[in-house]
Amino acid sequence: MSVRIVEGVFDPWAILADHQRGIAPGSYGATASFVGTMRDFNEGDNVRTMTLEHYPGMTEKHLAAIIDEARGRWGLVDGLIVHRVGPIHPGDPIVLTAVWSA
């Protein structure tokens, strides 16, 4: 199980592939992933940039609790959350979530 907070643009697909290489082959039968990106509109207004702030330590703790709860509920083999902070522009990835399950 892994939680990462990143500043700056990240490649969700490269991170997903790299993380998956660390999971024992044959230990999972399904991978589910989600990538959220910034859009260029909100309630009819154009958006050019936004800034996401966070509380270091508290953010990671909360995201880790989400993964732990999911692991307990559904018996996951592994889980990953990568969340962006700082300035973000339309098209930039904001969040990557992924789980692996038997």
C-alpha positions in Angstrom: 0.0 0.0 0.0 1.4 3.4 -1.0 0.5 7.0 -0.7 2.4 9.8 -2.5 1.9 13.5 -2.5 3.6 15.2 -5.5 4.3 18.7 -6.6 4.5 19.1 -10.3 3.2 17.2 -13.3 3.4 13.4 -13.0 2.8 10.6 -15.5 0.1 8.4 -13.9 0.6 5.5 -16.3 4.4 5.3 -15.7 3.8 5.4 -11.9 1.1 2.7 -12.2 3.4 0.4 -14.3 6.4 1.0 -12.0 4.3 0.2 -8.9 2.8 -2.9 -10.4 6.3 -4.3 -11.1 6.7 -4.5 -7.3 3.7 -6.7 -6.8 4.2 -10.5 -7.0 3.2 -11.9 -10.4 0.2 -14.2 -10.0 -0.9 -12.6 -6.7 -3.7 -10.6 -8.3 -6.2 -11.1 -11.0 -7.6 -7.6 -11.4 -6.3 -4.1 -11.5 -8.7 -1.1 -11.2 -7.4 2.4 -11.7 -8.7 6.0 -11.9 -6.9 9.1 -13.1 -8.5 12.5 -12.4 -7.4 15.5 -14.4 -8.1 19.2 -14.2 -10.7 20.5 -16.6 -10.7 24.0 -18.0 -14.2 25.0 -16.8 -16.2 25.1 -13.6 -19.9 26.1 -13.4 -19.7 27.8 -16.8 -16.5 29.8 -16.1 -13.2 29.2 -17.8 -10.4 28.0 -15.5 -6.7 28.5 -16.4 -5.1 27.3 -13.2 -5.8 26.3 -9.6 -3.7 25.7 -6.5 -4.2 22.7 -4.2 -2.9 23.1 -0.7 -2.5 20.4 1.9 -1.4 19.8 5.5 1.8 17.6 5.3 1.5 14.5 7.4 -2.3 14.8 7.9 -3.0 14.4 4.2 -0.9 11.3 3.9 -2.4 9.9 7.1 -6.0 10.4 5.8 -5.2 8.9 2.4 -3.5 5.9 4.0 -6.6 5.3 6.1 -8.7 5.2 3.0 -6.5 2.5 1.5 -6.5 0.6 4.8 -10.3 0.6 5.0 -10.6 -0.6 1.4 -8.1 -3.3 2.0 -10.0 -4.5 5.0 -13.4 -4.4 3.2 -12.4 -6.0 0.0 -9.2 -8.0 0.8 -7.0 -6.1 -1.7 -3.6 -7.3 -2.6 -2.2 -3.7 -2.9 -3.3 -0.1 -3.3 -1.9 3.1 -4.5 -2.9 6.8 -4.2 -0.9 9.6 -5.8 -2.2 13.1 -5.3 -1.0 16.4 -6.7 -0.6 19.6 -4.7 0.5 23.1 -5.8 -0.3 24.9 -9.0 -2.3 22.8 -11.6 -3.3 23.6 -15.1 -6.1 22.1 -17.4 -5.2 18.7 -18.6 -2.7 18.0 -15.7 -3.3 14.8 -13.7 -4.5 15.5 -10.2 -5.0 12.1 -8.7 -4.2 8.5 -9.5 -5.8 5.7 -7.5 -5.3 2.0 -8.2 -6.0 -1.3 -6.4 -5.0 -4.8 -7.1 -7.2 -7.8 -6.1 -7.3 -11.5 -6.5 
